[in-house]
Amino acid sequence: MRLEVRDLTFGYDSNVIFNGFSVEFKGSRLNVILGPNGVGKSTLLKLIAGIIRPHSGSILFNGESILKGSIAYIPQDNELLPWLTVYGNVELPLRIAGVNGDVRRMRVLKALEATDTLHLSSRYPKKLSGGERKRVAIARALASNTPILLLDEPTANIDPAGREIIWGILREVSRERLVITATHDISEALIIADMIYIMSGRPASIVEVLSGGEEAWSQSRRIIKLYYRH
Amino acid sequence: MVSVKEDNKVILPALKSIGYIIIALMLVSTLWELIALTTVKPYVPRVESILSKLYIELSQGRLLEDLMITMRRVLLSILLALISGVVLGLISARVSLGYKILRPVILATYPIPHVTLIPILLWILGVEYSKIGVISLIVFYPIAISTMEWSLRTPRDYEYLIETMGGSFYHKLRYVIIPSIIPGLLTGLRIATSTAYAVVFIAESFVLTGGVGAYIEESWHRLDYAGVYAGVILLSATGIATYTIIWLIENAYRRRIE
């Protein structure tokens, strides 16, 4: 699995966010875009998800244009529809895709089990903690079985125990999917990433790509310097 | 267990409100009875004679039939206002041209005293439809404005989610747009229906073709004081019942999502 962003140009009015921006992400690993707030991380995820259109450039998955419904996107806030129960939220992409009732039920239950949210299935989102909401959103992505999963600040405003659980789920999920998360949190990138893409701007650019784990920890000083160069 | 707790959160305040209404009614009745006994004026009949008139007219007289006519007019008007208010409210909020042109038109024409249009509507729509027309017009505004405002304040993230799931406009409408405007819509509807019962009286007493409004007007001309009060009580009770039902639905929905 390979996702390529080529020569991307995008901005709002005179504010240029991307000008010939290129980056490549590979699947079966956890890709983390690291950068300070306002650098364009969320905009990049929205462009990849097809929510906003670039002025020019292309975004390809395995060399081809991304098909509708092949991306699961989890925004920083408002990740669940408040008028649907947890079950209803997880079921939604399958309903939209017209998946048969029994198959749908089976996939929803499996996804809820995988994220340890089965016991929450009849609750409405307002009754969930931040971490629980995020886990349900990940369950929805698992149920829809999309090859690409994009998460914007997946653990922002979540307590340490909740973050730990989400990191574990993301590591698991990234084995079979192309997962890209955006974060401003250096420690989170160091802890969970298989690959770290340090983003700077504006116009935005990837200033460094590093392997996660030991390599990233050994270069943490350099990462901090690059992070604050913005 | 959770759902029982949730149900209690809805049912208990509702019972409490009904209790308050009963207490208020008892207080008003007692006060009324005292005034009736002390003033001895024909236009202040005793509570007993008003209630017996109401019972007789409902069980043997024409009041039940009049109530059906009024209800049909009010419900039809609300239905028309609901459809047109939601459609035009959504266009005003979500279509660029609608936002620029329709929204200011709706907001600018809202303060017009629409009841004054009854004579003109009579020429255009005739006797029966002018009544439905004027009620619809008055009910339309709170519904259209609530739809507009609630639609504008719904976070776009929800629609992005549907888009990334490969959903069409129909899916956005079904899973985001309509559910997101329901609380505002119910508030608008609740306010609008209370106005609707006031307007139906004006419309029905303007040209007498049946309905509780016409019954009140006719009773007034006949100096049937108890009849006037019976009509007023029936119209008020219907208005309060409609208001309470909508309020309960609104409350239950809001408790789930807010």
Interface residues (C-beta under 8 A of the other chain):
Chain A: K46 A49 G50 I51 K68 G69 I71 A72 Y73 P75 D77 N78 E79 L81 P82 W83 L84 L92 P93 I96 A97 S122 R123 Y124 K126 S144
Chain B: V2 S3 P155 D157 Y158 Y160 L161 I162 E163 T164 M165 G166 G167 H171 Y175 V176 P179 S180 I182 R256 I257 E258
